[in-house]
């Protein structure tokens, strides 16, 4: 029964992402709780809060940048998004945050700062083509 519930929860979660958001940031819960969403990163199980911290509407613009040998995506948040993210970061300093791109967890960093100045970097082993496609899709609604 538990596996069935997890599949239904994951399916409804992925459906909500496909309904609009390319990028979502979620708080990673320390354990499985009621309403938690099961996710995976590098074969580690994560439990995500259903509440979205940041989504496409909170992103003002996106650009491609290099991060070590990989490509990364820099997100400039709207004023509202920057305020929400800084509030989240201050409350969850030392906690894990899941970054989802097209419904897949690409990274789950630990929040190490309480103020981000409205800019977030997403690194998830993107190649140049993947990074450019995501940036183009994120910027398209704003052009």
N, C-alpha and C positions, 0 to 999 in steps of 0.2 A: 504494500500500500504506500509506503514512504517513497519508493522510486516513482510511482505513478504521480504522486503529489509534486515531486520535484520536477518531473517532466512537464506537467501542466503549468507550474509556476514559470519554469524556464521558457516555455512556448509563449505564454502570455507576455512575458517580459520582452522577448525578442520581437514579438508582434508590435509592441508599443514602440520599440526602437525603429522598426521598419516603417512605422506610420509617419515618421518625420525626422527624427534626430539622427544625424550622422555621428555626433560625438555626445557622450554623456559622462559625467563624473558622479560616482556614488561612493558613499562612506562604506568601508569594509567593516562589517560587524565582527567582534571578537569570537562569536560563536553563532550557531544556528538558532535563530529566534523565530517566533511566529511572524509570518510575512516576509522573512528573508528570502532573497533570490539566490539560488545556487549558481555559481560561475566557476570557471577554471582558468588558471594561468600557469603554464609550464607544468602541467599535471598536478598542481596544488589546488585544492578546493578552497574557494572563497565564498563567504556569505555576504551579500550586498544588501544594504538598506534599499527599500523600494523608492525612497525619496531621492529625486535627482538634485544634485548640488548645482551643477552647471550643465546646460544643454545648448543646442545651436542658437536659440534666441538670445543667449547671454554673450555670444561671440560677435564682436564688431568686425574683426577681420582675421585672416589666417595667412601665414607666409611659410615658405619652406626654408629651413636652415640646416646646416651640417652639425651633427653631434658626434664627435669622435669620427669614426669611419662611416657612420650611418647618417641617414637623413632624418630630420625631426621636423615637427610642425610647431610653430609659434602661434599662439592664440592671443589676440588682443581682445580683452573683454569689454563689454559695455560698462558704463558707470555702475549700473545696477548689478551686473554680473560680478564686477570687481568687488563691490561692497559685500555681496553675498558670499563670494569665495573667501575674502579676508575674514568675515565673521565665522565661516566654517573652519578655516585654518586656525584661528585663535582658539576655538572651542575644541578642536581635534588635534592639537599639536602632539606629535608623537604617534598618531594613529595612521592607519593605512587608508589610502584613497584609490579606488579602481577607476581607471580611464578606459572607457569603452569606445571603440570605433566600429561603426556598423554592427553593433551588437556583440562584439568580441572584446574581451579584456586584453588590451595590448600592454598595459603596465599597471602596477599597483604600488606606487611609491609611498614612503612614509612622509607625512607632512612635517617638515623641519623648520618652517618659517611661519610666522603669523601674519605677515603682510607680503603680498606679491606684486603690488603696484599695477594690477590690472593685466599682467602678462603671465601666461602659462606655457610651458614647453611640454610637448608630447613626444616621447621617444619610444618607438616600438618596433625597431628593426625594419623600418620602411626602406624600400629602395626608392630611387629618385622618381620613378614613374608612379608608384603608389602614393608617395607624398604629394606630388604635383596634382594627382587626380583628386585627392581628399581636399587639398587647399582650394582647388577650382570649385569643387562642389560646395564647400563651406562659404566661399565668397560669392557664388552665383546669385543667391537670393538678394544680396545686398547691392548688386550692380545695376 
